[in-house]
C-alpha cells in the first residue's frame, strides 16, 4: 500500500503526486539474467511532496536491501582525495584526534579506511553480512547492525559519526537519526550527506528518481529533518560538483537555566531588604501581570505586602493566584495609603512611576523591578 504521510513530520502529502513514472527499474541493484528476464516487470513510481515540511519522497515501500550500503565503485582517485581532505579537516576542526568515530552504513569499509588515516579510533556498522565479513578481513572494526532509535552500538558513546548517502534510503529517517544521537557523547558532532535535490530541480534531472532513494532532500528539508531529531546544523555546503549536500551537525544540548535561580535569589534579597525599611503591611505592589504574579510567588512576598494595584477593572476585586493578595484600583493608595510601592508593570513601569511621582512626590518611596534587579527611585 502506498504511504500517504510524510516519513519525517507525519503530515499528509499534497493530494496529487508531483510526478508519476510508469515501468521504472525495480531497483538500482536488480539486474535480471536470461532465466528471469521473462518474469521481470518494472514498477510504477509516484514522487510526492509533504504539504507540511515540504520534503519530496516516494510513496512506495523500500527496496529489500535498504539496510545495506552498496557502493558499486569504491571511489575514484578524485573522490579519494576529496574524502581524505574532508575527513582531515573535520578531525582537525572539531579536535577529534584519538577520539572515537563511527560510520553509519559503512559498506565494505571504503571510507572507514580513509578516516582511520586521520588519527582517530574508527569503527562502523553495516547490515550486509558479506560486507561485514570483508571489513573484518581488512582488520576494520565493523559490527553487523542497522541503526534505529533504540539501537545500542558497541563502544558507544562516540565523539563523532558520519553517514554518507545512506539516509535517503531509509523508510524511517527519524528513528535512525535518533538512534545515532542516543549513541553520541554530549558534545558529539557528525557529517550527514545526501544527494542534492536542489541541484536535481535546477538541472531538471528527471532520471534521478529510483526506488532505492525514498527521500529527496533540499538544503532546507535536510536541515529541518536534522533539527527535529536532536541535531543542530553547524554548517551546510554543496560538495562534489554540487551533487551532494554535506551538513556538519552537533548533538543538541539541554538548556542550562541554573542562572535563573541565582537571579531569583538576588531579586528576593533586594525586595526583602527594601520592604524591611518600612512598617509592616505598608508596602504595595503595582502590577498584576503574569511576571508580577510569578515574582510575588517565587520570592515569598505574600505576608509582606498590603495589596496589589492594577488599572485593569476586570482584575480589581479579585486576588492574586497562589499568593492570595487583594487586587485593588489605584485609588486605594488614597483611602489606604502605604509608605512604598514596588512597580512590577513590565514595559509600563516607567509610565506607572511617573504617575506615582506626579501624584505623591516624595511622600511615597518607589522601586521598580527591572530585568537586572530592583531599581530604587526614591
ABEGO torsion letter per residue (X at the ends): XBBABBAAAGBBBBABBABBBBGBBABAABBBBAAAAAABBBBBBBBBBBAAAGBBBBABBBBAAAABBBBABABBAAAAAAAAAAAAAAAAAAGABGBBBBBBGAEAGAAAAAAAAAGBBBBBBBABAAAAAAAAAAGBBBBBBBBBAABBBBGOBBABBBBBGAAAABABAAAAAAAAAAABBAABBBBBBBBBAAAAAAAGBAAABBAABABBBBAAAAAAAAAAAGBBBABBBBBGGGABBBBBBBBBBBBBAAAAAAAAAAAAAAAAAAAAABBBGABBBBEABAAAAAAAAAAGAAAABABBBBABAAABGBBBBGAGBBBBBAAAAAABBBABBBBBAEAAAAAAAAAAAAAAEAABBBBBBBAAEBBBAX
